[in-house]
Each structure stands twice: as C-alpha cells, then as structure tokens.
Amino acid sequence: MNVVTEWPERLGSVLFGDVPLETPAFIYDEAGILRLLGKGAEIRESSGCRLLFAVKSFCFRDALELMAPHLDGFAVSSLFEAKLARSVLRDRGTLHFTTAGLRPQDAADSGVLCDYFAFNSVNQLRSHRDVLHPAVQVGLRVNPELSFIGDARYDPCRPASRLGEPLSTVAQILDEGDSVSGLLLHTNCDATDFGQLETTVNKIRRGLGPRLEDGRLRWINLGGGYLFEDEYGDDALDMTPLYRTIDFLQRGCSLETIIEPGAALIRTACYLVSTVLEIQTRSGGKTAILDTTVNHMPEAFEYQYEPDVLGHRDDADWACTLAGCTCLAGDVFGEYSFDHPLAVGDRVMFLNMGAYTLVKAHTFNGVNLPTIYALTSGGELLMKRRYTYDDFAARWGA
Ligand SMILES: Cc1ncc(COP(=O)(O)O)c(C=O)c1O
C-alpha cells in the first residue's frame, strides 16, 4: 500500500471546505487526466506512435469527451463500448475493437462503427470477417506466450490462455493470405519495465520472421498493460526500450504502431470519497464502517488488495479496519493507520480509483452507486451523475 500523507492540494477544498458533496462520491479530476494525457502525448510525439485510450478501464462520457482531442481514438471491447466511444469521437479519430467472445449480431453492428477490428482467434476471424464494413482494417490478436506476471489471473499469456493465437498459427494465417492487415498484442498488467515489451516484440519478430516486415502487414497494436509513471509518479521510468521497440516497428518494418493504455491514462486521476457511518470497538480492534463498499471497486475484494487511502501511514498511532456497509463479511478494505482518530461524519478518501473501479461497480444490497463529480481544471466541483432509486428499480424490472 502506498504511504500517503499529503492531501492533494486540489482536493483540500473538497474535503475540508464548504463544498457540499454527496458521498459516496466518485471524483474525476480533469487536471489529473490532462496531466496523464500529457505523458501519453510525450510518447506519441517522441515516437510517432498512435495513442488510443482503452475505455474498458473507465468510460464516463464527459471524461471521454475531455480526453478525445488528446488521442488518436479509442479501443473498445464490446458493441456498447463501441457505440459510446463512437458517439464521443464522432469523426475525430479511429475506433479499435477486440473481444474474446463475439456474438454474430454484435460483430455486424460493431463492424460499421469501428475502423480496426482485431479478431481474437482464427475461428472468430473466419466466422465474422465478412460482416465488417469493407473499409475496416482486419487484424488478429497474437499471443506470444511470454509471461511476466506472477498472478495468472492478470496474465493474458497464462498457460493455455484464450487471448489471442500463438505465433505459429498467426504465421500460418499470414501465409494463407487471409486478408489480415494487422496484429494486436496485449500481454502485461501494470508493468513499468518497457524492457518486457521489447523482449515480447523480439519474440514475435523471431516467431514471424520476414512476415513482420515484408509488407503484408500494415499495422501493429501493442495493447495496454504498461504504466507511464511508477506508483510515486516520479518520472523515473526508462522509456528507451519502448522508443526502440516502436522505432523498430515503424521504421524497420514500416508498420503503423499503436498503443492503447487504459490504467496509465486514468488511474491516478480519480478518487472515491466516503463518509464514516460508525466506529465499532470490539476486542479485536476498531472498525470504521463507511458509506461505500468493496462493490464500488470489486477488484479490491476479488483480488484481495488494499486500496490506497489518503492520510494512511504505516506507523501512525490510530489503527482501524476500514469496512464497507453491505452484509458481506468480507466487505473489508483493509487495516489502516491514521495520525488522528476517525470519527462519525469524517470523510475517507480512496486514491488511484480511476481504472477498473467505476466500470465494475454494482449495487449489491441495494447500496447505491457513487455519485459522480468532475473536479474541473478551474477547481470547481460539478455533479455529473447521481443515481436514484428509479435507476435501481428500472434495472430490476420495476
Ligand atoms: C486488449 C486490451 N487492450 C488494452 C487494455 C488496457 O490495459 P491497461 O488498462 O492495463 O493499460 C486491455 C486490458 O485488459 C486489453 O485487454
């Protein structure tokens, strides 16, 4: 867990000022998003690659509107994401589609919205290629079978992975002249070592031989899975292997090179603010019950990680368990320590909430979804979306 002792300056007024805030509140910080997009722009300008945002990580529409002018397009993984992303992009950029499971009607409907369509398997390619708009660039996802991740649940290259075809199959498809003009790979998760990407591309190079550079391919999408700064945001990452890799693909192989990060462009720019409802003291220690739940960030529970909380210090005096408000015994965020005791009514702020939180949130126990706010670049807090009983009831058929 990160040690976080400083309140982000921009949020001071939100937490301590007179600004009314309905909690649980999900805040996306426009200046934070623009800062991360600036890092993406640096990569794009220094290397000449194309930069997409993978909307599966976060798809709040107004935020996508903010992002679109700084991107070459969006990467999507379903018909719904494709529709949403296209409605934001209009004709300002390209839409790139890939999914592990494709229903025939979704292929047909997405095939007229997207510009690039990377099929996940040869079966997918053969079943659905013909329903795409003829102008769509057809690609195939390659799985280089090279793992860098300890936890198989996050590893697209885990043994017998369903995500992409092995190199030998891709080579065969290219030799059969199956109208594939590009490749997509996505092989890592939250990585900060671009040497791993270079090693992966070198393996693809060895596996495909001349097919990578003899003109039959026009583009390659390197996916996401890499961050542009480490957890302290200190710009210490060595970007050289990334630039070398893109240079090899673009200049050495004449391939249009694309990257489609998700987390790197959004994670640190969002916060979840909750209110302490009750402090319980039991023989085992204190528990602060919050008006949020792990179901507002289900990965915290599914993958058993403790989210970063503002004000926590490992060696601070006042320790407690932060817990959610549902009936699930395991609705627990973790053990935290603060310099001052928490009290009923205090606000507790979770950091780094941008990626794979809101998109996965649900309403178990009828606990409402967080209200969504934008912290504008001008420092104003704007309520963007409040979910009501009617939203809940409509979902359940009322
Ligand atoms: C094909 C593809 N592209 C991009 C991404 C975005 O990954 P990340 O958010 O780790 O950058 C994912 C995430 O699962 C993915 O599956």
The ligand as an ORCA input file, in Angstrom:
! r2SCAN-3c Opt
* xyz 0 1
  C      -6.755     -5.697    -25.500
  C      -6.543     -4.742    -24.367
  N      -6.035     -3.518    -24.638
  C      -5.820     -2.616    -23.641
  C      -6.125     -2.907    -22.333
  C      -5.866     -1.870    -21.264
  O      -4.968     -2.374    -20.341
  P      -4.385     -1.464    -19.161
  O      -5.529     -0.802    -18.518
  O      -3.692     -2.436    -18.277
  O      -3.436     -0.492    -19.809
  C      -6.659     -4.175    -22.011
  C      -6.993     -4.519    -20.608
  O      -7.416     -5.571    -20.275
  C      -6.870     -5.115    -23.058
  O      -7.386     -6.325    -22.806
*
